Amino acid sequence: VRDWLYVEDHCSALRAVLTNAPPGSSYNVGGNSELTNLEVIHRLCDHLDAIRPRRDGQSYRQQITFVTDRPGHDRRYAIDATRIARELGWRPAESFDSGLRKTIEWYLGNPRWLAEVTGGAFQDWISEQYERRA
């Protein structure tokens, strides 16, 4: 279980902290959306079924496969984001589902960018950056 947050909400939280928080203060930032990984995948599949249905008419859920969990895997990552809401008045603008839908639509609308960052040249560049730091 994790607390999920839309990326633009995370950015707005960072802006709120940078512009309104006393120096040296720290805040947990969360979306108030605790879901398991499987719940996230089910919602992702449901959105894809609505936005871009499979040609065979099946649900994307049919493609889910399960793998063995890694040893020592944490079962829950929880945070309490009440301080940022109380002190800075910040709350996420997006629900989990509205943020997920926006994310899916962005990726579907930007296939060239996706191909470039998942392609070999970008991966080689990333590896090179890590090697320079080592």
C-alpha positions in Angstrom: 0.0 0.0 0.0 1.3 3.4 -1.0 -0.1 6.9 -0.9 -0.4 8.0 -4.6 -0.1 11.6 -5.8 -0.5 13.2 -9.2 2.8 14.8 -10.4 1.4 18.3 -10.8 0.0 18.2 -7.3 3.5 17.2 -6.0 4.9 20.2 -7.9 2.3 22.6 -6.4 3.1 21.2 -2.9 6.8 22.0 -3.5 5.9 25.5 -4.6 3.8 26.0 -1.5 6.6 24.9 0.8 9.2 27.0 -1.1 7.1 30.2 -1.0 5.2 29.9 2.3 7.0 27.6 4.8 9.5 28.9 7.4 13.1 28.1 6.5 14.2 24.6 7.7 10.7 23.2 8.0 9.7 19.9 6.5 6.4 18.4 5.3 5.1 15.1 4.2 3.3 15.5 0.8 0.6 13.0 0.0 -2.5 12.5 -2.1 -4.7 10.9 0.6 -5.0 8.0 -1.8 -3.7 4.8 -0.2 -4.0 1.9 -2.6 -2.3 -1.4 -3.2 -0.3 -1.9 -6.4 -3.0 -4.3 -7.6 -5.7 -1.7 -7.0 -3.7 0.8 -9.0 -3.2 -1.7 -11.9 -6.9 -2.5 -11.9 -7.8 1.3 -12.2 -5.1 1.7 -14.9 -6.6 -1.1 -16.9 -10.1 0.3 -16.4 -9.1 3.7 -17.7 -7.3 2.2 -20.7 -10.4 0.1 -21.4 -12.4 3.3 -21.6 -9.8 5.5 -23.4 -8.2 3.0 -25.8 -10.0 -0.3 -25.8 -8.1 -3.4 -27.0 -8.8 -4.5 -30.6 -9.8 -8.0 -29.3 -12.5 -6.5 -27.0 -10.9 -8.0 -23.9 -10.1 -5.9 -20.8 -6.5 -4.9 -20.2 -7.0 -6.7 -16.9 -6.6 -10.0 -18.9 -2.9 -9.1 -19.3 -2.1 -9.0 -15.5 0.3 -11.6 -14.4 1.6 -12.1 -10.9 5.3 -12.5 -9.9 6.9 -13.7 -6.7 7.2 -10.9 -4.2 10.8 -10.0 -3.4 12.1 -10.9 0.1 11.8 -8.1 2.7 9.4 -6.1 0.5 7.6 -3.5 2.6 3.9 -4.0 2.7 2.9 -0.4 3.3 4.4 3.0 2.9 2.3 5.5 4.9 2.6 9.2 5.5 0.7 11.8 7.4 0.2 14.9 5.3 -2.0 16.8 7.7 0.8 19.3 8.6 1.1 20.7 5.1 -2.7 21.0 4.9 -2.9 22.7 8.4 0.0 25.0 8.1 0.1 25.9 4.4 -3.4 25.1 3.3 -2.1 22.8 0.6 -4.2 19.9 -0.6 -4.1 17.9 -3.8 -6.2 19.3 -6.6 -6.6 15.9 -8.3 -8.2 12.7 -7.1 -6.3 9.5 -7.7 -8.5 8.7 -10.7 -8.4 12.1 -12.3 -4.6 12.3 -12.0 -4.2 8.8 -13.3 -6.4 9.5 -16.3 -4.4 12.7 -17.1 -1.2 10.7 -16.8 -2.5 8.0 -19.2 -3.7 10.5 -21.7 -0.4 12.3 -21.6 1.6 9.1 -22.3 -0.8 8.1 -25.1 -0.6 11.5 -26.6 3.2 11.6 -26.6 4.4 8.3 -28.1 7.5 9.8 -29.7 8.8 11.1 -26.3 8.0 7.7 -24.7 9.9 5.9 -27.5 12.9 8.2 -27.0 13.2 7.8 -23.2 12.7 4.0 -23.4 15.0 3.5 -26.3 18.6 2.5 -26.2 20.2 5.9 -26.7 18.5 7.4 -23.6 19.2 4.3 -21.5 22.9 4.5 -22.6 23.0 8.1 -21.6 21.5 7.3 -18.1 24.1 4.6 -17.6 26.8 7.0 -18.6 25.6 9.5 -16.0 25.7 6.9 -13.3 29.2 5.7 -14.3 30.5 9.3 -14.1 29.3 9.6 -10.5 30.8 6.3 -9.4 
